[in-house]
Amino acid sequence: MSFRDLHFQPEPLLLPNAWDAGSAIAFAAAGFRAIGTTSFGVNAATGRPDAGGASRDATVALLNRIRSLPVHLTADIEDGYSSDPAEVGAFVAGLGVSGVNLEDSAEGRLVDPAVPAAKIRAIKAAAPDVFVNARVDSYWFHEDDTVEAVTDRALAYADAGADGVFVPGAADPATLEGLAAAIPLPLNVLVVPGLSLAQLGDLGIRRVSTGSLPYRVAIDAAVDAAVAVREGRPVPAATSYADMQRQLLEFAAGAGEA
């Protein structure tokens, strides 16, 4: 099934976001058919804050490492890592992925929608089969965060050739339903606490991303495990070393390393 087709199933596509090869391998082993990267997690894993283009090299390295996995890969490329649409198009064409997320903000502020629209056109010209998920950051940064304003941006990106629209930070059911009704492309949101995939699907959502949630949960769990040992509390259960080693050996064999 194509990556695009996964957005038109009875239930929304749940997209886990990996920050390193180990997390991507584990998500694939758990049966997910598509995996995204997370710029926050990729940056944090190398000790850098999110945004500002710092994730470019690490994201490219991660994609090169995990491309043998039997899943669709979609990359969080922030704002495309360039102000030149042609450079963004060429960059995406060279990634070899099924999709990308392209955001419409810089340095914590929305940009003129004509800027990401030009990048979307360039991506679709250079890599027409790549699913471009246009990210509208209005709710994320609480700027022009109304259904009408977000819809206007989304329609501009749809006209430019976007295949989907991502609205992180939108969580109110009435808002989600309004956005889904007004935007003629598959709508993507982050996990909404208290709303199941089925409930989000009923509101018109077609894709749900975990974003940096798994990375943050993993860090919390790692710290809690160490603190539990220090404080004499029961040690949390975990996948065995043997099982994880087997996953890594199978991945290495599939990647041509064993």
C-alpha positions, 0 to 999 in steps of 0.5 A: 500500500502506498504512503498516500493510501495509508491516509485514506483508511477507515482509521487515521494513520498513526505515525510514530516519530523516531529519533535514532535508528534504534527507535525506528527499528523498534517501531518497525518491529511493532508493526507500524507501516510508516515511520516519521522522524522528529526534529526535536528528538533528532536534535535532542539526541545530539544535545541541540535545541530544536529548530534553526536547521540544526537537524539537517545532517543528523536527519539525513544520516538517520534516513540513510541508516534506516532506509532498509526498513520495510516501512514508508519513511517521512522526514521532518525537514523543518522549513526545508533548511534553505530559503531557496525553493530550488535548493529545498526541492533538490534536497527532498529529491535526494532523500529517497523518502515517501514524504516530508513535513515542511513547516511555515514558520521560522524562529518561532514566528509564522512566515508569509505563506507565499514562502512555503508555497514556493518551496512546496511547488519546487518539491513537487517539481523535483520529486512529484511522488513525495507526499508533502505534508504542509505544516501550519504552525498557527496553533503551535505558536498561538499566532493567527490561531483561528479556523479561518486563518489556518484554512487560508494558509492550508488552501494556499499550500493545497494550491501549491501542490501539498498532499496533506496539512499538519496542524500541530497544537490544534486539539479542541474537537470543534476546532479539529472538525471545523478544520477537517471540513474546510481543508480539502486534504488529509488533516494531520494532528499530534496525539490529542490526550483523551481522544482515541484514533477512532474519535479523531477519525470521526472528526475528520482527522486522517493522520495522527503523529506522535511527534517528540512524545516517544522521545520524551517518554523514553527519557523520562523512563530512563531517568525513572529506571536509574532513580528506582535503583538508587531509591531501592524501588522495583526496577521497571520491566523492559524488553530483554537484552536478547530480544533487542539484540536479535532485532539489531542483528536482523536489521544489520543483516537486512542492511547488508552488514552481516 
